[in-house]
Amino acid sequence: MHFIHWSDIVTAFASFIAGYMVLVIIFYTVFLFISMIQLRKEYQLDRIRVYDDYLEGIYTKPVSIIVPAFNEEAGIVHSVRSLLRVNYPIFEVIVVNDGSTDHTLKKMIDHYDMKEIQKVVRIQISTKAIGKIYQSTRFANLFFIDKENGGKADALNVGLNFSHYPYFCSLDGDSVLEQDAFLKVMKPIIDSNEEVIASGGSIRIANGCHIQNGRIEKIGLSDKPLVVMQIIEYLRAFLMGRIGLSRHNLLLIISGAFGVFSKNWVIAAGGYRTDTVGEDMELVVRMHRILREKGEKKKIVYVPDPVCWTEVPEDMKFLRRQRRRWHRGLFESLWIHKKVSFNPRYGSIGLLAFPYFWIVEFLGPIIELSGYIFMVLCFVLGGIYIEFAILLFLLSCLYGSIFSMAAVLLEEWSLTKYHKVTDILKLFLYSLTETLWYRPLTVFWRCEGVWQMLKGDKSWGEMKRKGVSE
């Protein structure tokens, strides 16, 4: 009888972890090269391209900006002010107050001189009851809807029902847009003659920046390590991951903080689902699925240049809640549409995008956590096992820190939002430490999200805002 020795189990497990990490490194290396090529191609053109033509109404499409707000008193006034200043010909701003318990309603009414109006809202998507509708006497394109609490997705659906224009943008209540952001995010939709039905921009972190009256006056870095690491994380997610996926129409997520959609297609898809914590990703996945089932050759894209600045958690407690919720949302979006996975009927979405999100994005934290535990055990056991631990640690550094450094270089190479050399050096040095403390933390939190999901926990988790604009 053949007995399996402990060393054989250790070798097999080490080989599995190492093989998985090599697979992920290959994925990210491919994304890195695609991003480099795409960014250089775009910025050789876009840096000299003038957007004046897009300011003329005959070229642009009117946009409804929907801002779901729940207890956003700290930043809602400044965020709306930044939206009212965007450089775009025809738009409206619709703030949907989702049963806030703070002074969001009062601040908006007082600051923007809002008066109640009587308006019939066409119900295309079922939502919670609407209370009162207000319109600013100072800005005719600013509306405020007060409704029963039903969650962010329900608030977005209310805004959809109320909106007047063929395209809409979903924006978080604590966001600040750069002035030309809408011209840039709408450009692929306009240029494609509506072949592109959704377009997402970049999300950047406002903590540490100087924002006055809803306008970015000076871009800077926070002095909090947790925030700096999130900046690096966002750079990698947007400048590497999303560019690579978008290049081949494989993008399964447009951030709920800044994305533009065709209203008709979203309503045809049934609007935002209210029974998931990842309503933004689920909608994009559902739209891809419907497009493939109808045989429509439409695109959903990511545009690096238009930037929306938003506040991120500075406290571990709130960051932990956010990451757990994000991972639960990822699973829900994939599981609801699980029939797409590995299904040739859905083309590259079923055969490439879904496998990537299942294997790398969802299962990644679970496999990584087991790898961290395995590394510790190997160091404890000593001998040949230390060689396994060193191998996994080096792969982990390559997987984490090296690609994060590459994302910082891509930022400096293309968008160059951080003009100070000291800021770039700081980002570079912090990225070297990611594998040592930040990545293990986020991996553990995302695994907690899996555990919450298994327990049936669907809580959102309070997110405390302090406001980033003065």
Steps between C-alpha positions, in 0.01 A plus 500: 500500500627843408488759777489871430774674695463841661775634275298397193196695626715805571663480157163463324348790689805722442486413129130589487549838673808579289321397180200716584719801573691453173163490319396829666838657418451404134153660505633824647803505269269477198282778647809713562617478139152565362469802730838639397415473130148639544603791720776612265267468203231709671720767650699565186164606358301625793758737642479710187132435431270796554158426647340823376297315234340288772378812678254564217159350566474349151783258581426411860228298668313652797581328829309457827735488800344288775645538850362254760549650845467343842633705793733701275469833683878528529565528128176515299491880454859515369452193280191649337685828451775319312239329282328826413837631374577213263599599150213343307224652281177337622460316829287477812594407856256279692582445869296213645478514880461139612332565834801672658486545877745791507472852354552409133151622406521827694847585371396453139177697535666788685813527289340468157169676574296195410120515470255213485359429153215283376615253239365168372776239495470223242555172683712280273672320788325413827641691800426611855256788539606852405421774750564847366679634193692828512657724237758770557389856430863588425585206273214378281686175426535400868235271653469336840280196566413393854401135530464209739818316588552213260874488444732642237365289213142608573608865511667461160181345359299797628743732324464295181122528511521875551781579252429683174802412285613193297823447698552506873798503730506344845714691749564458872390783728856569617653524152667796330533500122775661299356770276543318167419154636164473323637604162762227530279222633232572236751518213503122422119495499481798263782379273362145474157615379343331805680168452640567849209483746693550823821679588684520831768743613780482756446533873771680695534565870424849625637455853808721520394727214399862544143540375333840517130549422478172313809564287836321518751776580802288583564128467695347785550187708355429840743450788311184602666176377161328463386767254827497302471124456146542370627752243748240373230233502265720294778580251562130445130413471420776252819556299584131463198279557222703340695623199599141418143371534342795319734466201324175405148584626543277808427765763254367760498800731454874469544665837180629658699811588530614136343340193276603209234265360243494223171545681304285251733203541499521879120519512479209253722305740263580790701770676712446808435194715421585861583157648877515452775710661684517166230663291749680271684186390184290480341749259802495267512118506126484425538742210781291351284191534199665332717633217637152429155340518359756254803479273567874538853620431511775759795595720556591864827688544733662750660840432811579713504877462172629649552506874259505790652571841341329797554455873629164625505354852786616722412261779563124483152427637325668208747377237447146628122537462541636148725216381280231650199654326682529166595133504148392584376717213751339263376152589134598471553647153682190377261255667179667377631461145687173552357352178734734310811339656700293248199514263605542133158652424621818671825517308801663665291614798419139590835348402742772617345771720299273731783248552736792579262648759425161656859373514702818557263749664269280709710192586824701515468617862411149622801346326726787609393467864574128492837589346581741785410235758707244310802734491487546878476123554794441267720742698396325822576153361842607370724296272393463138168667577676835539588481130128468419424797726767716333371406153141593592611823664693608189201419279279695740730802474489480121123458505444790737775757532658486154170542316400779736826678418422450132157663552667804658729525197200476267342790690811713458532392137146586400262703718768666718248617760770509769739774390735501800798269473479434874143368456608255231795384714269456796259288295792300364644429844162412651433257214811306604343433840161380370577129529624540857183642657230653280430215261474235778250728677277543194526129422380415850214752479385364165504147645285634783262614227481140376424385856227765533354379173494140622320612817243691295607841634371766259577808711642807325705641787509869591761711321597815688566810288679814614492682164796593283395843374521830684 
